[in-house]
Amino acid sequence: MAAAETAGYGVFWFLGSTAIGLLYERSLGATIAFCVAMELAAVPVFAVGSASIRFLAGIARGPDGRHGIGPKQNVTELTKNATFPRKVP
């Protein structure tokens, strides 16, 4: 994880915790509603991130171009012809 991503994660964790604390002082119902809303808002973010990771890992589509890894396939088979940075001897 890059430094900017880590810093952003920490800043938003702090802001969310602060918002929850302020809401909790006023209304438990508002606190619960805020937490549920933030959890639901995170679902699309995780879905996009998951799709990006599968795509970047080369397993978004199988050899037939339609399916992911099948029962007789593994990541090694799908990536054996891929070029990766190699160590210089």
Steps between C-alpha positions, in 0.01 A plus 500: 500500500639837404558770759221721359250212516599422857474866601159531332379188679610643835345842436164353402508261796553801728224703332256210519578436865456870578164508319381191684606650834318828433188320381504267801492799736176617334312194385562126502261460205693752292823318586357169383358656182838660421688174553257302283513765227881497498509119483260504204702775330813285531349205308550650151853607591589144599329360190704725270818422691435127484437513125818703450706252699361204304568681172854597597572148620403367159217281621202716404455291186604148431659370182162493328456873571171449682557329831731538795714217630330170435524180704802373304681831472715689740671836505831346387342365182338833422815701556770264370537699175482839671813710521607611844803703605782253534795514736823601335770239572 
